[in-house]
Amino acid sequence: MPEPTTPPGLLLATDLSARCDRPLERAKQLADAYSVPLVTLTVHEAPQAPGEVLQWMDDDASREREQGARAELAREFGASGLTVSHRFAGGATAAAILDTAATMPGAIVITGPSRHDTLGDLLLGSTVEKLARALAQPLLVVRQRMRGPYRSIMVAIDFTPASKLALETAARLLPQARITAFHAHDADKLAPDAPPRAAFIRFLDACALDPGARARVTPAIGEGDPASQLARHVVDNSIDLAVFGLHEESALMRLLTGSRSEHLLQEVVCDTLLVRAGEQNEQT
């Protein structure tokens, strides 16, 4: 059976604004808990105004921005005792995150739900779709203040290999947390052969969970609009972290990257971990 997993490292994407304070504090907590290196990535996107492009491209200005960022990060992590390194990139945020993450196999990528700063529309536009579809590692989006380790987790279950991977990943990465495996469906659209509770239990039993991890998992079923049910369960049960397993053709992927993504990602108010099921993951 799988043992609890420690990621080899963490990658924090930050623009050093106040919006990124919460992801930064969570990154510190996880780096300390896992005793792994933390890499920060600061991306300087090209300005939208044509008159500012030349200044953005100026080498001296770029060096000055990087020096200022390094000084700020040194003050932030100086007394932390953590192993931290810093990287800087220019251009499109999603591409920079993907390029840097590709050099850190197995690392958890951490960021925040910024909308109007240099991280761009990370959750509500093309960036999240690019990351969700292409990022090989788990993506942790931090919204809440860091009040301690994750204790209560909800894993969205749609009976696909992607949600199976999400549950297994959550159990291995967070071996002390209490996990709710939550299946939400629209009762009016439920097929006659849709999995009843007994089939739900069989699905959980088929997951690669050791007995201790399986004992921490509680199944739950909600009827109604899936996005609303997921969001309501988070609030009603004081969930710290919601975990979604994504596959290119999955219903959850469509919820997160389709026209309703704004509703789901704004309403699920806790931190969110996105786990993509690629070909390599599905074969393991």
MIKOLDO-779499 format. One line per 5 residues: number of its first residue (from 1); their letters; for each residue x, y, z of C-alpha. Coordinates in pm, whole numbers, m for minus. Example, Ala and Ser with C-alpha at 12.3 -4.5 7.8 and 13.67 -1.06 7.14 Angstrom:
2
1> AS> 1230/m450/780; 1367/m106/714
//
This chain:
284
1> MPEPT> 0/0/0; 120/358/m67; 309/530/212; 259/897/307; 434/1107/44
6> TPPGL> 664/1402/95; 696/1618/m217; 1055/1686/m324; 997/2060/m313; 754/2351/m335
11> LLATD> 723/2622/m600; 558/2947/m489; 447/3182/m766; 428/3532/m618; 426/3892/m734
16> LSARC> 517/4007/m379; 190/4200/m348; m37/4186/m42; m259/3941/m232; 22/3688/m216
21> DRPLE> 77/3708/160; m155/3415/231; 6/3180/m24; 346/3282/113; 252/3192/471
26> RAKQL> 106/2859/357; 421/2786/157; 630/2849/469; 411/2614/673; 429/2335/417
31> ADAYS> 803/2375/360; 857/2346/735; 616/2051/773; 768/1857/484; 1128/1976/546
36> VPLVT> 1174/2038/174; 1325/2325/m29; 1103/2614/m133; 1152/2799/m462; 985/3135/m518
41> LTVHE> 903/3249/m872; 838/3615/m947; 707/3690/m1296; 727/4039/m1448; 461/4048/m1716
46> APQAP> 486/4281/m2011; 280/4599/m1959; m36/4653/m2159; 36/5018/m2240; 261/5047/m2551
51> GEVLQ> 449/5341/m2405; 569/5128/m2112; 707/4838/m2316; 1050/4993/m2380; 1095/5065/m2011
56> WMDDD> 989/4708/m1925; 1247/4571/m2172; 1529/4788/m2042; 1805/4573/m1889; 1885/4821/m1613
61> ASRER> 1519/4844/m1511; 1492/4466/m1511; 1798/4431/m1288; 1662/4695/m1053; 1328/4511/m1023
66> EQGAR> 1506/4185/m951; 1737/4341/m692; 1440/4496/m514; 1253/4166/m516; 1556/3976/m386
71> AELAR> 1596/4225/m101; 1230/4190/m5; 1245/3810/m17; 1565/3809/188; 1388/4009/460
76> EFGAS> 1089/3776/443; 1279/3449/475; 1595/3563/655; 1501/3425/997; 1277/3141/880
81> GLTVS> 1537/2866/885; 1394/2732/557; 1592/2635/248; 1472/2895/m3; 1589/2998/m350
86> HRFAG> 1447/3262/m581; 1381/3268/m953; 1269/3548/m1180; 1107/3543/m1522; 948/3778/m1771
91> GATAA> 661/3728/m2011; 335/3539/m1976; 265/3417/m1623; 126/3075/m1714; 418/2996/m1943
96> AILDT> 669/3103/m1678; 504/2886/m1413; 491/2587/m1646; 854/2631/m1753; 978/2658/m1395
101> AATMP> 759/2372/m1271; 902/2151/m1547; 1242/2181/m1377; 1094/2062/m1044; 931/1720/m1101
106> GAIVI> 695/1623/m822; 692/1966/m655; 366/2124/m540; 298/2455/m716; 149/2719/m486
111> TGPSR> m17/3044/m582; m308/3271/m495; m632/3387/m657; m508/3722/m784; m721/3897/m1043
116> HDTLG> m589/4247/m1094; m215/4225/m1043; 74/4073/m1233; m40/3718/m1170; m334/3800/m1394
121> DLLLG> m671/3626/m1399; m521/3315/m1249; m849/3149/m1156; m1100/3308/m1385; m945/3307/m1728
126> STVEK> m700/3146/m1963; m421/3104/m1705; m604/2849/m1490; m710/2657/m1799; m351/2640/m1923
131> LARAL> m222/2531/m1585; m502/2281/m1524; m452/2125/m1866; m72/2124/m1873; 73/2129/m1520
136> AQPLL> 202/1785/m1427; 224/1867/m1056; m54/1945/m809; m156/2312/m807; m244/2457/m465
141> VVRQR> m444/2781/m479; m444/2954/m140; m731/3182/m37; m752/3152/340; m525/3275/616
146> MRGPY> m283/3012/739; m423/2896/1074; m228/2573/1096; m197/2248/901; m484/2131/683
151> RSIMV> m714/1928/909; m1039/1889/715; m1032/1805/344; m1304/1753/84; m1218/1552/m227
156> AIDFT> m1468/1588/m512; m1559/1242/m644; m1707/1176/m990; m1607/806/m1005; m1336/868/m1265
161> PASKL> m966/771/m1247; m896/1143/m1200; m1096/1162/m877; m938/835/m763; m595/993/m813
166> ALETA> m709/1306/m627; m820/1103/m326; m501/898/m320; m289/1213/m355; m471/1392/m73
171> ARLLP> m436/1092/158; m63/1057/90; 28/1427/106; m177/1498/420; m166/1184/633
176> QARIT> m314/1350/944; m616/1515/783; m978/1406/800; m1111/1351/447; m1465/1371/310
181> AFHAH> m1509/1205/m29; m1797/1411/m165; m2001/1312/m470; m2241/1579/m595; m2493/1510/m870
186> DADKL> m2803/1663/m1020; m3084/1431/m915; m3294/1524/m1217; m3013/1421/m1451; m2899/1113/m1262
191> APDAP> m2886/811/m1490; m3080/500/m1379; m2754/307/m1341; m2571/586/m1155; m2358/457/m866
196> PRAAF> m2563/421/m545; m2401/445/m205; m2288/81/m217; m2104/146/m542; m1952/457/m384
201> IRFLD> m1810/239/m108; m1675/m4/m368; m1510/288/m547; m1340/398/m223; m1231/45/m143
206> ACALD> m1072/21/m488; m853/325/m423; m492/266/m325; m530/359/40; m371/186/336
211> PGARA> m609/87/619; m524/396/822; m592/629/531; m913/448/440; m1035/490/797
216> RVTPA> m991/868/764; m1220/886/459; m1593/947/500; m1820/924/193; m2091/1185/140
221> IGEGD> m2345/1240/m138; m2520/1565/m228; m2811/1610/m469; m2847/1924/m677; m2629/2144/m890
226> PASQL> m2274/2004/m839; m2101/2342/m816; m2348/2468/m555; m2335/2143/m360; m1955/2146/m348
231> ARHVV> m1947/2508/m235; m2214/2452/31; m2040/2146/171; m1720/2347/215; m1898/2614/420
236> DNSID> m2127/2383/620; m1841/2155/723; m1560/2407/777; m1345/2248/506; m983/2371/496
241> LAVFG> m893/2231/155; m1095/2117/m148; m923/1871/m382; m1027/1825/m745; m896/1556/m978
246> LHEES> m893/1682/m1336; m882/1506/m1670; m918/1664/m2012; m1263/1513/m2063; m1388/1510/m1703
251> ALMRL> m1696/1690/m1579; m1488/1856/m1308; m1249/1992/m1570; m1545/2145/m1752; m1670/2297/m1428
256> LTGSR> m1331/2449/m1351; m1233/2571/m1697; m1566/2622/m1868; m1823/2897/m1859; m1918/2815/m1499
261> SEHLL> m1563/2824/m1363; m1612/3169/m1211; m1909/3048/m1007; m1739/2736/m872; m1400/2888/m799
266> QEVVC> m1543/3195/m632; m1798/3002/m427; m1558/2735/m301; m1407/2969/m46; m1139/2741/98
271> DTLLV> m797/2661/m44; m805/2441/m354; m573/2165/m472; m599/2070/m840; m453/1733/m937
276> RAGEQ> m432/1659/m1308; m455/1299/m1425; m220/1276/m1721; m122/968/m1917; 174/900/m1690
281> NEQT> m36/929/m1374; m308/704/m1512; m55/429/m1579; 83/427/m1224
//
